[in-house]
Amino acid sequence: MSKSKPDPSALSPETRLVTAGRGYAEHGFVNPAVYHGSTVLFPTAQSLHDRTQPYVYGRRGTPTSRAVEEAVAMVEGGYRAKMTPSGMAAISTALLAFLEAGDHLLMVDTVYQPARQLCDGLLKRLGIATSYYDPLIGRGIAELIRPNTRVVYTESPGSQTMEVQDIPAIAEAAHKAGALLMIDNTWGAGHYFKAFSHGADVSIQAATKYLVGHSDAMMGTVTCSEPAWERFKNAYEEMGQFAGPDDMYLTLRGIRTLDVRLERHMKNAIDVAEWLRGRDEVETVLYPALSNAPGHELWKRDFRGASGLFSIVLKPCGGKAAEAFLDRLSLFGMGYSWGGFESLAIPFAPHRTATSWTAEGPCIRFHIGLENPEDLKADLAEGFRAMTSTP
């Protein structure tokens, strides 16, 4: 007698991470096989004509892709999901699926910089207008929505500067005007922020970050509500999107440990962020999980937890001093991306067009990895010693 399958809706989020997509495994293995393939054979001419078999061509789906898509949709709490070869590919595919010439896009001013370049470049050339808005606008977004506004795009917390948006209020205003609400949900990884229960129609992740979790694969995800799904799926296939089977497998493997990894990232990040808050060299710590930090009340209301990514603003100092701080660090690498097991530190200068950034000191974004936080604090202390001794 075969065992009955549990009802996913009756399972806790932690258990869903372990069980999602395992129906595609065979022969007693707990992991689905990695299918490398393009051609799928049909047994008869009639079956080729009817196209009724579950797999018809490699780009249209394999057991590997179906397993990870099912898992991502379950993590996000959405209807269905698709994979793209990078997070930026997920952003561009989602926007192009729902926008066309003559449409208007409302884009949060704190958006990931390559997404801003997409809006000001390719989308503009296609006749799609973009307006940037204050991430803290909340219900006031209604005043910016035009008759041709088709998408309101959010990112919470905001890229680099960590502003927490009032997603339910923005979603309500967007839906009232007939627009879709999209969110870049990478920071919460779909596990700590349930986008669809807060009003999102489309949730996007750079799965390169926390879903993969080991800095060894590029991947993007787009998860949709049921009403948004068909249009997105058709556009995804028309654009020829897909992702490599090995990277999809690594994404699925990462999902299995997402809960325990995020919990450790959060624990370490809170420890290090609180320590940084007490340093004389630091003006502000931008991490909504900290009490009294900007965005804390909205984070507390809407999020189940926090990731390991946050930023600080140093007190005004010379550029060479900030460089000396970064150069002295040995456990914190300097490199783009985040979400892996390792700690990172990188300087940034916020780019704004709808709002102003008024902080005078240099800004540094940290990703706190899985190292012992005492070691990380000791490394940072060395960096501050180098900083304060540099003119």
ABEGO torsion letter per residue (X at the ends): XBBBBBBAAABBAAAAAAABGAAABBGGBABBBBBBBABBBBABAAAAAAGABABABAAAEBAAAAAAAAAAAAAAGBABBBBBABAAAAAAAAAAAABBBGBBBBBBAABBAAAAAAAABAAAAAGBBBBBBBAAAEAAAAAABBAABABBBBBOBBBGAGBBBBAAAAAAAAAAAGBBBBBBAAAAGGAABBAAAAGBABBBBBAABAAAGAGABBBBBBBBBAAAAAAAAAAAAAAGBBBBAAAAAAAAAAAAAAAAAAAAAAAAAAAAAAAAAABAABABBBBAABBGBBGAAAAAAABABBBABBBBBBBBBBAAAAAAAAAABAABBBBBEBGBABBBBBBBBBBBAABBBABABBBBBBBBBABBAAAAAAAAAAAAAAAAABX
